[in-house]
Amino acid sequence: MLTLYEPKYEDLWFRKMMLADEDTMSYNHAWGGTIPWPEDKWSGWYNYWIACHEDKRYYRYLKNEDGQFVGEIAYHYDAETQHEIADVIIYSKYRRKGYGSEVLDLLCFVAKNNGISVLYDDIAIDNPAITLFLKHGFVEEYRTEEKIILKKEL
């Protein structure tokens, strides 16, 4: 059973750790893999995603039953595509424990309760998470050589 947790500024070490972890970020290989995230970037990011989200962005950590951070969920409005874009990351050491299904259900529940009617995600063409999204009601909107755009009506 996962719970949602709004991270405090001092909790951002976990996000930094996930973004730097090669196994966790392996899904992101098409876009460069790991992502450096130095502490001098934290304040602006925190203000944008947590403190001043303007109801255009949602971000939470996921905690397991032992109180450990296991990942993150988010969505945001993308002005270019004019879509709400989903974001799900499970820290690699917690993968294959059934959290993926619960996480997608949680994200969709939260988005719907916040007035979102459709969620999209763009996933690298070779990312095995595509199957999980499809099992949870996402459908393929279109694909390119690099990615698949998935959509779910909430």
ABEGO torsion letter per residue (X at the ends): XBBBBBBBAAAAAAAAAAAABAAAAAAAAAAGEBBBBBAAAAAAAAAAAAABAGGABBBBBBBBAAGBBAEBBBBBBBAAAGBBBBBBBBBAAABGAGAAAAAAAAAAAAAAAAGBABBBBBBBAABAAAAAAAAAGBBBABBBAABBBBBBBX
